[in-house]
Amino acid sequence: MAKQKPRGLPLESETAWYILLNLGDIVATWALLRRNSGFIESNPIARWFYH
C-alpha cells in the first residue's frame, strides 16, 4: 500500500506567503514613515493605525 501524504491545512503554503509578504509591507511602511523623509500613508485607515 502506498504511503499517504500527511494532510495539512488547505492553502497552507499560500497563506504563509501571504502573511509573510504582508508583514514585510507593514515593516517597510513603518520604516519609511519613521524616518520623516517626506513619505506619508495615503490610506486614511492605515494612517490611523500608524499615528
Secondary structure, 3 states (H helix, E strand, C coil): CCCCCCCCCCCHHHHHHHHHHHHHHHHHHHHHHHCCCCCCCCCHHHHHHHC
